[in-house]
Amino acid sequence: MGHVVGFTEMLRQFQSGGAGQIQMQRAGQAMAYHEFYQDDFRPRDHYLPMWEHIQTTGQQILGAKARDAHLTLHTEGVTFTVYANDEEGIERVWPFDILPRIITAIEWAQIEAGLKQRIRALNLFLKDLYHGQRILKDGVVPPELIYRGKDFRREIMDITPPHDIYTHISGVDLIRDEDGRYLVLEDNLRTPSGVSYMIENRIVERRILPEFFARYRVRRVEHYPALLLQALRHLSPRGAEDATIVVLTPGIFNSAYFEHTFLAKEMGVELAEGRDLVCKNDKVYLKTTQGLRQVDVVYRRVDDDFLDPLVFRSDSELGVAGIINAWRAGNVALANAPGAGIADDKAVYAYVPDIIRYYLGESPILPSVPTYQMTDHQDRLYVLDNMEKMVIKAVAESGGYGMLMGPSSTTAQRAEFARKIEENPRNYIAQPVIQLSRHICYLDGELESRHLDLRPFSIYGSDIEVVPGGLTRVAMTKGSLVVNSSQGGGSKDTWVLAD
Amino acid sequence: MRYQIERVCRIHFAAPAREHHVQIRLAPWDDESQSLLQIQLSVAPDAGVAACRDGFGNLSHHFAVMGAHRELAFKMRAEVETLRSNPFDFPVIAQARERAWIDEALHQAPRLWDFVLHQGPLTPVLPEQICGHRVPILREDRPLLDQVQEASAWIQSVTPFDPEVELPVAALPGLFDAGRGCAADLAHLLIALMRQWSIPARFVSGYLDASYFDPDDEDPPGTQPREQRLHHWAEVLIPGGGWRGVDPAMGLLADATYMRVAVGRDAGDVQPLRQTCRSDGSVPELEETLAVTPIEPRPE
């Protein structure tokens, strides 16, 4: 059960200094770190200006602003699509909580350094895997793990992408454990989505709550498209000045189509579907009314499997025939590089600390969540005996799909997952349930605490830039630890303080 | 031995096709077992041809015809010298050290793991028995090569090679139910068995000396040679010898009469032709000819 306190009740508690009067946690369970409160139930120092403002304005004004925010997102067409049970997708207005999450400059410095370190190491890892495979020969990562990985693309062996960069855009998910430590929950290195919502959240927040911003020095996130454009230009084989860049989308039925259109518009580049591009003599061209125009960089939001029917799935109509040959010939840059997905395979995740030490000779700045490999006999037995305490994840899935949340699972669901694990152990990992940190949210006129995570976005161009902020995803259901938007999660604006 | 290989392929469309992309794997390998002396590739309608190596080291060519066309033809002419006249010609590794030799090879070249770990519909996990036939198990008291040859013979005995079978029966147990298979079927079965033994094994497509297509003794007099076509066999990593071709269809180890074109985990990785185009959706007709001709050794 999550912690629920009525708005007026909470004000009363705070004003009377009623620390400890509210039972915050189910007995016997580790206490989730609260982003907003200290242990004595007072707001943390960096939340005080915001809290004072809420106290002054009161519930009615907050309620009106929440409605304004929803209306703005609706009017602006900020939506996402949820697919469930193979049914047709349902388009929903982006769920947004008006109370921002605030990260101090000191906390952010650690996050930024940790993400840069991780992304640098994972790029070296990918380069090595697709070339000399030194890390496998040295026994740091088991070859079986890679060669059984669904996202290891032997088709691209020995191809060298421009500047040796594979993960131009990364969205690494962070959580905070019970002690408030930031941990990496998972790496998203293929086509991580959510950045448009990060920006829209900020735009709405600025519009709805300008008075909040007057009290803080918040670092900008709105320049993300400019940073991305700069990084994509940097990749251009014909030089940055002449670069023609396109965003390649699978089309309108993709759940992230809003984001594809958003980024293309913000960067001022063409949004293209596979049929809009054509390859000729190992070059990629955009079909325009003035004829063919050579493309230098493709920011592709089409999965590897569908990217090129000559190389990957031959039945794909979403990709561009010949694009891998053009990439191999060095005539086009693809962001992110095909094959990058093996580095965010959830079974590889457990080895990332070793990968960092191996390539950089450094200790990981951001720790990982302990992970049980289902290919390991002892680990598997332990997990099968303790499924109700575990989160079990399919290694190549994302968006909260293919996941069992042990504590809230039924006996039948656990039996089904046990069968799947036994059938294909390489396809699953398990992690102990971490009580994600919580934050107050304004929900239906009340201030309630909900669990959340953080997805900061990093861009690898001439250097690695971590945009100060990210997408804070909120588990909107009381007590739930599932924050994925596709599973009904919401979001918050994320403020990184300048000092 | 020297061979000239001529391969012609014609693709006919019922309605005009455009943006036609073609990727082919027809060129023989160039390595220590065979030398590719020359190769020419022509395409009609005219198109720029580019070459590259895929992730398994196979040489592939690709080209595209953008304008509307109803027929596309390409012709490859290559000259190859095969060098492995005796497939047993390699240093023998003591039987007790064979496993260590393979482990070391896997350690030095992790890419070999693909050929140990890959399982799929074409190379599935084999049960202890299939249709009453006990599947051979690896014994530690016999040299590996002997056991590989016995396994190849076992496959021939339970699923005889039938040169008339054109399309792979592929998945088990259909292969055994059919009671006969094409060369690819038999090669896949041997590969599945080798992987069960944790021995690296890969699928090979390639060309054979024309004599393999001559009539058998059992054929009536005057029987014409069979049409030459791409052949398939397996390669197994043999301690001391490296990759050695094993052909369950012919019951032979590959020698200088075998020309390797492409290798992969299974037939899916060695497809000789992949193509996409914009057309009315009807399946194009394919017409292929292959002629492998020995070349007389040049005078010293």
Contacts between the chains, C-beta under 8 A, distances in Angstrom:
chain1	res1	chain2	res2	distance
A	133	B	110	4.7
A	133	B	111	7.1
A	136	B	110	4.0
A	137	B	107	6.5
A	137	B	108	6.9
A	137	B	110	6.3
A	143	B	106	7.4
A	143	B	110	4.3
A	143	B	113	4.5
A	144	B	113	6.6
A	144	B	117	6.2
A	146	B	110	7.7
A	146	B	113	7.8
A	147	B	110	7.7
A	147	B	113	4.3
A	147	B	114	5.6
A	147	B	117	5.1
A	147	B	118	7.7
A	148	B	117	5.8
A	153	B	55	7.8
A	154	B	55	4.0
A	154	B	56	7.2
A	154	B	111	7.9
A	154	B	114	6.3
A	155	B	54	6.6
A	155	B	55	5.0
A	156	B	55	6.7
A	157	B	55	3.8
A	157	B	111	7.5
A	158	B	53	7.4
A	158	B	55	7.4
A	278	B	19	5.9
A	278	B	66	7.3
A	279	B	21	7.0
A	279	B	64	6.6
A	280	B	64	6.0
A	280	B	66	6.2
A	281	B	48	5.0
A	281	B	50	7.4
A	281	B	64	7.9
A	282	B	50	5.6
A	309	B	274	7.9
A	309	B	276	4.8
A	310	B	21	5.7
A	310	B	23	4.8
A	310	B	62	7.1
A	310	B	274	5.4
A	310	B	275	7.8
A	310	B	276	6.4
A	311	B	23	7.8
A	314	B	274	6.3
A	314	B	276	7.2
A	321	B	19	7.4
A	321	B	21	4.1
A	321	B	64	7.8
A	321	B	276	4.4
A	322	B	21	5.2
A	322	B	62	7.0
A	322	B	64	6.3
A	325	B	23	8.0
A	325	B	50	6.8
A	325	B	52	6.6
A	325	B	62	5.6
A	328	B	52	5.8
A	329	B	50	7.2
A	329	B	52	7.9
